[in-house]
Amino acid sequence: MTGADPRVTGSDSPASDREIRPLSVAEIATDAFRRLLWRAAEVDDDALKAIVTDELPALTVLGTVEAGEVSGFVAFDDRGDVMVIEYIAVSEAATGGGRGRALVDAIHAHVGEEALFAQTDDDAVDFYRRVGFAVSAAGEADPRWPDRRRYDCLLSAR
């Protein structure tokens, strides 16, 4: 992981003036973050707790905080050749305001211009298409969501 400044600048997005930065453990423990994590994963409370305690400590978690609450975040694995987006969400009030795109841009600002990979379902596949990911049907079902159609999304290295 590089020490690049994760703030998004020079974008035409309305979110470009909001700082995107690593979230603290205290911010991740808030109800606002928990609501966003539910939007990203749509799993029950026990599964959300497991994500927070078992998965997030191994991931890089960047986000925005407005009026003292986390309003958007992305959690990704930056340990391989391809950065893998595991979870991304913005608050309902922020949907459509460019924050999701700004979070994707922040990954590049944080780690460089490596390729980005995500797997998603019908709820978010159009978001990934809009921000430039190539989308294809996933080869296997995700055991976390066995009944959902899944898509592989790849944004090539810049």
C-alpha positions in Angstrom: 0.0 0.0 0.0 1.4 3.4 -0.9 1.2 6.5 1.1 -0.5 8.5 -1.6 -3.0 11.1 -0.6 -6.5 9.5 -0.8 -8.4 12.7 -1.4 -10.1 12.9 -4.7 -9.3 16.1 -6.6 -9.8 17.4 -10.1 -13.1 15.5 -10.6 -16.3 17.0 -12.0 -18.1 14.9 -9.5 -20.1 16.7 -6.7 -18.2 14.5 -4.3 -14.8 15.8 -5.3 -14.6 18.3 -2.5 -15.2 15.6 0.2 -12.1 14.1 1.8 -11.9 10.3 1.4 -9.6 8.9 4.0 -9.0 5.7 6.0 -11.7 5.2 8.5 -10.9 4.7 12.2 -11.9 1.7 14.2 -14.2 4.0 16.2 -15.9 5.1 12.9 -16.3 1.6 11.7 -18.0 0.7 15.1 -20.8 3.3 14.5 -24.4 2.7 13.7 -24.0 4.8 10.5 -21.2 2.5 9.3 -23.3 -0.6 10.2 -26.2 0.8 8.1 -23.8 1.3 5.1 -22.3 -2.1 5.5 -25.8 -3.6 5.5 -26.5 -1.7 2.2 -23.3 -3.3 0.8 -23.8 -6.8 2.0 -27.6 -7.2 2.8 -26.9 -9.8 5.5 -28.2 -10.3 9.1 -26.7 -8.8 12.2 -24.6 -11.8 13.1 -23.1 -11.8 9.6 -22.5 -8.0 9.8 -20.6 -8.5 13.1 -18.5 -11.2 11.5 -17.6 -8.9 8.6 -16.5 -6.2 11.0 -14.5 -8.5 13.3 -13.2 -11.1 10.8 -12.9 -9.4 7.4 -12.5 -5.7 7.7 -9.3 -5.8 9.8 -7.6 -7.5 6.8 -8.9 -4.9 4.3 -8.2 -1.2 3.6 -11.3 0.8 4.5 -11.7 4.3 3.1 -14.6 6.5 3.6 -16.2 9.9 3.9 -17.6 11.5 7.1 -20.2 14.2 7.0 -21.8 15.8 10.0 -20.0 13.3 12.2 -21.4 10.2 10.4 -19.8 7.9 7.8 -21.7 8.7 4.6 -19.9 6.3 2.2 -17.1 3.7 2.3 -15.2 1.2 0.3 -13.4 -1.8 1.8 -10.8 -3.5 -0.5 -8.0 -6.0 -0.5 -4.8 -4.4 -1.7 -2.4 -7.3 -1.1 -2.4 -8.8 -4.6 -1.7 -7.7 -8.2 -5.4 -6.7 -8.6 -7.2 -4.7 -6.0 -10.4 -6.4 -5.0 -13.4 -4.3 -3.8 -15.1 -6.4 -1.2 -17.7 -3.8 0.0 -18.8 -0.4 -1.2 -21.8 1.7 -0.3 -23.0 5.3 0.1 -25.9 6.5 2.2 -29.3 6.7 0.6 -29.1 10.5 0.7 -25.8 10.4 -1.2 -26.9 7.9 -3.9 -26.4 9.4 -7.4 -24.2 12.2 -6.2 -20.9 10.8 -7.5 -19.6 9.5 -4.2 -19.4 5.9 -5.4 -17.3 6.9 -8.3 -15.2 9.1 -6.0 -14.6 6.0 -3.7 -13.4 4.0 -6.7 -11.1 6.9 -7.7 -9.8 7.0 -4.1 -8.6 3.4 -4.4 -6.4 4.5 -7.3 -5.2 7.5 -5.4 -4.4 5.3 -2.4 -2.7 2.4 -4.1 -1.8 3.5 -7.6 -3.3 2.7 -11.0 -3.6 -1.1 -10.6 -6.6 -3.0 -12.0 -9.7 -3.2 -9.8 -11.9 -6.2 -9.4 -15.3 -6.6 -7.8 -18.1 -9.1 -7.8 -21.7 -7.9 -7.5 -25.3 -8.8 -8.1 -28.2 -7.2 -10.0 -28.5 -4.4 -7.4 -25.2 -2.8 -8.2 -24.0 -4.1 -11.6 -25.2 -0.9 -13.4 -23.0 1.2 -11.0 -19.9 -0.7 -12.0 -20.8 -0.4 -15.7 -21.2 3.4 -15.3 -17.8 3.9 -13.7 -16.1 1.9 -16.5 -15.8 -1.7 -15.3 -16.1 -4.5 -17.8 -18.9 -6.8 -16.6 -19.4 -10.5 -17.2 -21.4 -13.3 -15.6 -19.6 -14.8 -12.7 -18.5 -18.4 -13.1 -19.5 -19.5 -9.6 -22.0 -18.6 -7.1 -20.8 -16.7 -4.0 -21.4 -18.8 -0.9 -22.4 -15.7 1.0 -25.3 -15.1 -1.4 -26.0 -18.5 -3.1 -29.4 -17.5 -4.6 -28.2 -14.3 -6.3 -27.0 -14.0 -9.8 -23.4 -12.7 -9.6 -21.2 -10.6 -12.0 -17.5 -10.2 -12.2 -16.5 -6.6 -12.8 -13.0 -5.6 -13.9 -11.6 -2.1 -14.3 -8.3 -2.4 -16.2 -5.1 -0.7 -14.9 -5.0 2.9 -15.9 
